[in-house]
Amino acid sequence: MEITVKLFATLGTYLPPGAARNAATVTVEEGADIAAVLARLGVPREQVHLALVNGVYIAPERLAETRLAPGDTLALWPPVAGG
């Protein structure tokens, strides 16, 4: 199945070749969870601070249990510091 992955800030380095504007369409197994997508892209789980599926927040402890559907958009951000 195909999903859209958006990786922001430093996570953008994990996007596959051909990605544009921090986003790429990727093919994953039917019913894949967020943790499986992270593994496929090589994104270390500890580098993901914020995850949204179709604009809905997913708590970090739910990454391995949140299944994706065809056409979903997964957006990920690393921890951010500022002052």
The first five atom37 places (N, CA, C, CB, O) and aatype in JSON, in Angstrom:
{
  "aatype": [12, 6, 9, 16, 19, 11, 10, 13, 0, 16, 10, 7, 16, 18, 10, 14, 14, 7, 0, 0, 1, 2, 0, 0, 16, 19, 16, 19, 6, 6, 7, 0, 3, 9, 0, 0, 19, 10, 0, 1, 10, 7, 19, 14, 1, 6, 5, 19, 8, 10, 0, 10, 19, 2, 7, 19, 18, 9, 0, 14, 6, 1, 10, 0, 6, 16, 1, 10, 0, 14, 7, 3, 16, 10, 0, 10, 17, 14, 14, 19, 0, 7, 7],
  "atom_mask": [
    [1, 1, 1, 1, 1],
    [1, 1, 1, 1, 1],
    [1, 1, 1, 1, 1],
    [1, 1, 1, 1, 1],
    [1, 1, 1, 1, 1],
    [1, 1, 1, 1, 1],
    [1, 1, 1, 1, 1],
    [1, 1, 1, 1, 1],
    [1, 1, 1, 1, 1],
    [1, 1, 1, 1, 1],
    [1, 1, 1, 1, 1],
    [1, 1, 1, 0, 1],
    [1, 1, 1, 1, 1],
    [1, 1, 1, 1, 1],
    [1, 1, 1, 1, 1],
    [1, 1, 1, 1, 1],
    [1, 1, 1, 1, 1],
    [1, 1, 1, 0, 1],
    [1, 1, 1, 1, 1],
    [1, 1, 1, 1, 1],
    [1, 1, 1, 1, 1],
    [1, 1, 1, 1, 1],
    [1, 1, 1, 1, 1],
    [1, 1, 1, 1, 1],
    [1, 1, 1, 1, 1],
    [1, 1, 1, 1, 1],
    [1, 1, 1, 1, 1],
    [1, 1, 1, 1, 1],
    [1, 1, 1, 1, 1],
    [1, 1, 1, 1, 1],
    [1, 1, 1, 0, 1],
    [1, 1, 1, 1, 1],
    [1, 1, 1, 1, 1],
    [1, 1, 1, 1, 1],
    [1, 1, 1, 1, 1],
    [1, 1, 1, 1, 1],
    [1, 1, 1, 1, 1],
    [1, 1, 1, 1, 1],
    [1, 1, 1, 1, 1],
    [1, 1, 1, 1, 1],
    [1, 1, 1, 1, 1],
    [1, 1, 1, 0, 1],
    [1, 1, 1, 1, 1],
    [1, 1, 1, 1, 1],
    [1, 1, 1, 1, 1],
    [1, 1, 1, 1, 1],
    [1, 1, 1, 1, 1],
    [1, 1, 1, 1, 1],
    [1, 1, 1, 1, 1],
    [1, 1, 1, 1, 1],
    [1, 1, 1, 1, 1],
    [1, 1, 1, 1, 1],
    [1, 1, 1, 1, 1],
    [1, 1, 1, 1, 1],
    [1, 1, 1, 0, 1],
    [1, 1, 1, 1, 1],
    [1, 1, 1, 1, 1],
    [1, 1, 1, 1, 1],
    [1, 1, 1, 1, 1],
    [1, 1, 1, 1, 1],
    [1, 1, 1, 1, 1],
    [1, 1, 1, 1, 1],
    [1, 1, 1, 1, 1],
    [1, 1, 1, 1, 1],
    [1, 1, 1, 1, 1],
    [1, 1, 1, 1, 1],
    [1, 1, 1, 1, 1],
    [1, 1, 1, 1, 1],
    [1, 1, 1, 1, 1],
    [1, 1, 1, 1, 1],
    [1, 1, 1, 0, 1],
    [1, 1, 1, 1, 1],
    [1, 1, 1, 1, 1],
    [1, 1, 1, 1, 1],
    [1, 1, 1, 1, 1],
    [1, 1, 1, 1, 1],
    [1, 1, 1, 1, 1],
    [1, 1, 1, 1, 1],
    [1, 1, 1, 1, 1],
    [1, 1, 1, 1, 1],
    [1, 1, 1, 1, 1],
    [1, 1, 1, 0, 1],
    [1, 1, 1, 0, 1]
  ],
  "atom_positions": [
    [[0.84, -1.17, 0.0], [0.0, 0.0, 0.0], [0.89, 1.24, 0.0], [-0.96, 0.0, 1.21], [2.03, 1.18, 0.46]],
    [[0.37, 2.33, -0.51], [1.13, 3.57, -0.55], [0.65, 4.54, 0.52], [1.03, 4.21, -1.94], [-0.55, 4.7, 0.75]],
    [[1.61, 5.2, 1.18], [1.33, 6.26, 2.13], [2.26, 7.42, 1.81], [1.51, 5.77, 3.62], [3.24, 7.27, 1.09]],
    [[1.93, 8.59, 2.35], [2.81, 9.74, 2.23], [3.52, 9.92, 3.56], [2.02, 11.03, 1.83], [2.89, 9.9, 4.62]],
    [[4.82, 10.09, 3.5], [5.62, 10.33, 4.7], [6.2, 11.73, 4.6], [6.76, 9.25, 4.88], [6.79, 12.1, 3.59]],
    [[6.01, 12.5, 5.67], [6.59, 13.84, 5.75], [7.54, 13.86, 6.94], [5.48, 14.94, 5.89], [7.13, 13.61, 8.07]],
    [[8.79, 14.16, 6.67], [9.8, 14.21, 7.72], [10.34, 15.62, 7.81], [10.95, 13.19, 7.45], [10.81, 16.18, 6.82]],
    [[10.29, 16.2, 9.0], [10.65, 17.59, 9.19], [11.96, 17.75, 9.95], [9.55, 18.31, 9.92], [12.4, 16.85, 10.67]],
    [[12.57, 18.92, 9.76], [13.83, 19.3, 10.42], [14.89, 18.24, 10.11], [13.64, 19.44, 11.97], [15.05, 17.84, 8.95]],
    [[15.63, 17.8, 11.12], [16.74, 16.88, 10.89], [16.3, 15.51, 10.38], [17.52, 16.7, 12.17], [17.11, 14.77, 9.81]],
    [[15.04, 15.15, 10.56], [14.56, 13.85, 10.07], [14.49, 13.81, 8.54], [13.18, 13.54, 10.65], [14.43, 12.72, 7.96]],
    [[14.51, 14.96, 7.9], [14.43, 15.02, 6.45], [15.55, 14.25, 5.75], [0.0, 0.0, 0.0], [15.4, 13.85, 4.59]],
    [[16.66, 14.04, 6.44], [17.76, 13.3, 5.83], [17.41, 11.83, 5.59], [19.0, 13.39, 6.71], [18.11, 11.15, 4.84]],
    [[16.36, 11.35, 6.2], [15.95, 9.95, 6.05], [14.96, 9.74, 4.9], [15.33, 9.45, 7.33], [14.57, 8.61, 4.62]],
    [[14.55, 10.81, 4.24], [13.62, 10.66, 3.12], [14.31, 9.94, 1.97], [13.09, 12.03, 2.66], [15.51, 10.12, 1.75]],
    [[13.57, 9.13, 1.23], [14.17, 8.42, 0.09], [14.5, 9.38, -1.05], [13.23, 7.31, -0.41], [13.96, 10.49, -1.1]],
    [[15.37, 8.97, -1.96], [15.69, 9.79, -3.13], [14.4, 10.15, -3.89], [16.69, 9.06, -4.06], [13.48, 9.35, -3.99]],
    [[14.38, 11.36, -4.42], [13.21, 11.79, -5.17], [12.17, 12.5, -4.33], [0.0, 0.0, 0.0], [11.17, 12.98, -4.86]],
    [[12.39, 12.57, -3.02], [11.45, 13.27, -2.15], [11.47, 14.76, -2.47], [11.79, 13.03, -0.65], [12.5, 15.3, -2.86]],
    [[10.34, 15.4, -2.31], [10.24, 16.82, -2.58], [9.47, 17.5, -1.45], [9.56, 17.09, -3.94], [8.45, 16.99, -0.98]],
    [[9.97, 18.64, -1.03], [9.29, 19.43, 0.0], [9.02, 18.64, 1.27], [8.0, 19.97, -0.55], [7.93, 18.71, 1.83]],
    [[10.02, 17.9, 1.72], [9.98, 17.11, 2.95], [8.97, 15.96, 2.91], [9.65, 18.0, 4.11], [8.6, 15.44, 3.96]],
    [[8.53, 15.55, 1.73], [7.53, 14.49, 1.63], [7.89, 13.5, 0.54], [6.15, 15.08, 1.37], [8.55, 13.84, -0.45]],
    [[7.45, 12.26, 0.75], [7.65, 11.22, -0.25], [6.5, 10.22, -0.15], [9.02, 10.51, -0.06], [5.96, 9.98, 0.93]],
    [[6.16, 9.64, -1.27], [5.22, 8.53, -1.28], [6.03, 7.27, -1.16], [4.32, 8.53, -2.57], [6.96, 7.04, -1.94]],
    [[5.69, 6.43, -0.18], [6.43, 5.18, 0.02], [5.44, 4.01, 0.01], [7.23, 5.21, 1.34], [4.27, 4.16, 0.37]],
    [[5.94, 2.88, -0.39], [5.15, 1.66, -0.39], [5.54, 0.84, 0.83], [5.34, 0.85, -1.71], [6.72, 0.55, 1.05]],
    [[4.54, 0.46, 1.62], [4.76, -0.35, 2.81], [3.79, -1.52, 2.78], [4.58, 0.49, 4.12], [2.85, -1.54, 1.99]],
    [[4.03, -2.49, 3.63], [3.15, -3.65, 3.7], [1.76, -3.25, 4.17], [3.72, -4.72, 4.62], [1.62, -2.32, 4.97]],
    [[0.77, -3.91, 3.69], [-0.61, -3.69, 4.11], [-0.72, -3.79, 5.63], [-1.57, -4.7, 3.42], [-0.25, -4.77, 6.21]],
    [[-1.31, -2.8, 6.27], [-1.48, -2.83, 7.72], [-0.23, -2.51, 8.52], [0.0, 0.0, 0.0], [-0.19, -2.77, 9.72]],
    [[0.79, -1.96, 7.87], [2.04, -1.62, 8.57], [1.76, -0.62, 9.68], [3.1, -1.05, 7.58], [0.86, 0.22, 9.57]],
    [[2.53, -0.72, 10.76], [2.41, 0.26, 11.83], [3.49, 1.32, 11.66], [2.51, -0.42, 13.22], [4.39, 1.18, 10.83]],
    [[3.41, 2.38, 12.46], [4.36, 3.48, 12.34], [5.78, 3.01, 12.62], [3.99, 4.61, 13.31], [6.71, 3.43, 11.92]],
    [[5.97, 2.16, 13.6], [7.31, 1.66, 13.92], [7.93, 0.94, 12.73], [7.26, 0.72, 15.14], [9.14, 1.05, 12.49]],
    [[7.13, 0.21, 11.97], [7.64, -0.49, 10.79], [8.07, 0.5, 9.7], [6.57, -1.44, 10.23], [9.06, 0.26, 9.0]],
    [[7.34, 1.59, 9.57], [7.71, 2.61, 8.59], [9.03, 3.27, 9.0], [6.59, 3.68, 8.45], [9.9, 3.51, 8.17]],
    [[9.17, 3.55, 10.3], [10.43, 4.12, 10.79], [11.59, 3.19, 10.47], [10.35, 4.38, 12.31], [12.63, 3.64, 9.99]],
    [[11.42, 1.91, 10.73], [12.47, 0.94, 10.46], [12.8, 0.88, 8.97], [12.06, -0.44, 10.96], [13.97, 0.81, 8.6]],
    [[11.78, 0.91, 8.13], [11.99, 0.84, 6.68], [12.81, 2.03, 6.19], [10.65, 0.78, 5.94], [13.65, 1.89, 5.3]],
    [[12.56, 3.2, 6.78], [13.27, 4.42, 6.37], [14.59, 4.61, 7.09], [12.39, 5.62, 6.59], [15.38, 5.48, 6.73]],
    [[14.84, 3.79, 8.12], [16.08, 3.92, 8.9], [16.05, 5.03, 9.92], [0.0, 0.0, 0.0], [17.1, 5.47, 10.39]],
    [[14.86, 5.49, 10.28], [14.71, 6.57, 11.26], [14.79, 5.98, 12.67], [13.37, 7.35, 11.05], [13.95, 5.15, 13.02]],
    [[15.76, 6.39, 13.47], [15.83, 5.89, 14.86], [14.6, 6.36, 15.64], [17.13, 6.37, 15.55], [14.27, 7.55, 15.65]],
    [[13.95, 5.44, 16.28], [12.71, 5.73, 17.0], [12.9, 6.82, 18.05], [12.18, 4.47, 17.66], [11.99, 7.63, 18.27]],
    [[14.06, 6.85, 18.69], [14.3, 7.84, 19.74], [14.44, 9.25, 19.17], [15.54, 7.48, 20.52], [14.44, 10.22, 19.93]],
    [[14.57, 9.38, 17.86], [14.65, 10.7, 17.24], [13.29, 11.27, 16.87], [15.53, 10.64, 16.02], [13.19, 12.4, 16.39]],
    [[12.23, 10.49, 17.08], [10.88, 10.95, 16.77], [10.22, 11.47, 18.04], [10.03, 9.82, 16.12], [10.02, 10.72, 19.0]],
    [[9.9, 12.75, 18.04], [9.26, 13.38, 19.2], [7.76, 13.55, 18.98], [9.91, 14.73, 19.5], [6.96, 13.4, 19.91]],
    [[7.38, 13.88, 17.76], [5.97, 14.15, 17.45], [5.58, 13.38, 16.2], [5.73, 15.68, 17.25], [6.28, 13.43, 15.18]],
    [[4.47, 12.66, 16.28], [3.97, 11.9, 15.14], [2.49, 12.23, 14.94], [4.17, 10.37, 15.35], [1.71, 12.25, 15.89]],
    [[2.12, 12.48, 13.69], [0.73, 12.73, 13.33], [0.36, 11.81, 12.18], [0.5, 14.22, 12.95], [1.15, 11.63, 11.25]],
    [[-0.83, 11.22, 12.24], [-1.37, 10.46, 11.12], [-2.62, 11.19, 10.68], [-1.67, 8.95, 11.52], [-3.6, 11.3, 11.42]],
    [[-2.58, 11.69, 9.46], [-3.69, 12.48, 8.92], [-4.06, 13.63, 9.85], [-4.91, 11.6, 8.69], [-5.23, 13.96, 10.01]],
    [[-3.04, 14.23, 10.48], [-3.24, 15.38, 11.35], [-3.63, 15.04, 12.78], [0.0, 0.0, 0.0], [-3.86, 15.95, 13.58]],
    [[-3.7, 13.77, 13.11], [-4.09, 13.33, 14.46], [-2.85, 12.88, 15.22], [-5.15, 12.19, 14.39], [-2.09, 12.03, 14.75]],
    [[-2.65, 13.45, 16.41], [-1.5, 13.13, 17.25], [-1.49, 11.67, 17.65], [-1.49, 14.02, 18.49], [-2.52, 11.11, 18.02]],
    [[-0.31, 11.05, 17.58], [-0.1, 9.66, 18.03], [0.96, 9.71, 19.12], [0.34, 8.71, 16.82], [2.08, 10.16, 18.88]],
    [[0.61, 9.25, 20.31], [1.55, 9.24, 21.43], [2.73, 8.32, 21.12], [0.83, 8.79, 22.73], [2.56, 7.28, 20.47]],
    [[3.94, 8.69, 21.59], [5.13, 7.88, 21.3], [4.98, 6.4, 21.67], [6.31, 8.45, 22.03], [5.49, 5.53, 20.97]],
    [[4.3, 6.12, 22.75], [4.14, 4.72, 23.17], [3.17, 3.94, 22.28], [3.66, 4.66, 24.6], [3.03, 2.73, 22.44]],
    [[2.51, 4.62, 21.33], [1.56, 3.95, 20.45], [2.09, 3.77, 19.02], [0.27, 4.73, 20.41], [1.35, 3.34, 18.13]],
    [[3.37, 4.09, 18.79], [3.91, 3.98, 17.44], [3.87, 2.56, 16.9], [5.34, 4.48, 17.42], [3.62, 2.34, 15.71]],
    [[4.11, 1.58, 17.76], [4.14, 0.18, 17.31], [2.74, -0.42, 17.19], [4.97, -0.65, 18.27], [2.59, -1.5, 16.62]],
    [[1.74, 0.25, 17.71], [0.39, -0.33, 17.63], [-0.54, 0.45, 16.7], [-0.22, -0.37, 19.01], [-1.67, 0.02, 16.46]],
    [[-0.08, 1.56, 16.17], [-0.91, 2.37, 15.29], [-0.72, 1.92, 13.85], [-0.59, 3.87, 15.43], [0.33, 2.15, 13.25]],
    [[-1.74, 1.27, 13.31], [-1.69, 0.75, 11.94], [-2.06, 1.85, 10.95], [-2.64, -0.45, 11.78], [-2.9, 2.71, 11.22]],
    [[-1.42, 1.79, 9.81], [-1.68, 2.77, 8.75], [-2.56, 2.14, 7.68], [-0.37, 3.28, 8.14], [-2.58, 0.93, 7.5]],
    [[-3.29, 3.0, 6.97], [-4.16, 2.56, 5.89], [-3.68, 3.19, 4.58], [-5.65, 2.94, 6.18], [-2.98, 4.2, 4.6]],
    [[-4.06, 2.61, 3.45], [-3.66, 3.18, 2.17], [-4.07, 4.66, 2.09], [-4.29, 2.39, 1.0], [-5.19, 5.04, 2.46]],
    [[-3.14, 5.48, 1.6], [-3.43, 6.89, 1.44], [-3.19, 7.76, 2.66], [0.0, 0.0, 0.0], [-3.31, 8.98, 2.59]],
    [[-2.84, 7.14, 3.79], [-2.56, 7.92, 5.01], [-1.35, 8.81, 4.81], [-2.34, 6.99, 6.21], [-0.48, 8.53, 3.98]],
    [[-1.3, 9.89, 5.59], [-0.14, 10.76, 5.64], [0.45, 10.69, 7.04], [-0.5, 12.23, 5.26], [-0.23, 10.99, 8.02]],
    [[1.71, 10.3, 7.13], [2.44, 10.2, 8.38], [3.43, 11.34, 8.42], [3.15, 8.81, 8.54], [4.31, 11.44, 7.56]],
    [[3.3, 12.22, 9.42], [4.21, 13.36, 9.58], [4.97, 13.19, 10.88], [3.44, 14.71, 9.56], [4.39, 12.88, 11.91]],
    [[6.3, 13.4, 10.82], [7.16, 13.17, 11.98], [8.11, 14.34, 12.2], [7.96, 11.88, 11.8], [8.64, 14.92, 11.25]],
    [[8.31, 14.69, 13.47], [9.24, 15.75, 13.86], [10.19, 15.23, 14.94], [8.47, 17.0, 14.37], [9.8, 14.39, 15.76]],
    [[11.41, 15.72, 14.95], [12.36, 15.38, 16.02], [12.11, 16.27, 17.23], [13.83, 15.53, 15.53], [11.3, 17.19, 17.15]],
    [[12.78, 16.01, 18.35], [12.69, 16.94, 19.49], [13.18, 18.32, 19.05], [13.52, 16.42, 20.71], [14.11, 18.44, 18.26]],
    [[12.55, 19.34, 19.58], [12.9, 20.7, 19.23], [13.27, 21.46, 20.49], [11.74, 21.4, 18.49], [12.6, 21.33, 21.52]],
    [[14.32, 22.25, 20.42], [14.73, 23.07, 21.57], [14.69, 24.52, 21.15], [16.16, 22.68, 22.08], [14.85, 24.85, 19.97]],
    [[14.48, 25.35, 22.08], [14.45, 26.77, 21.77], [14.31, 27.58, 23.04], [0.0, 0.0, 0.0], [14.24, 27.04, 24.14]],
    [[14.28, 28.85, 22.87], [14.18, 29.65, 24.06], [13.55, 30.96, 23.85], [0.0, 0.0, 0.0], [13.42, 31.74, 24.8]]
  ]
}
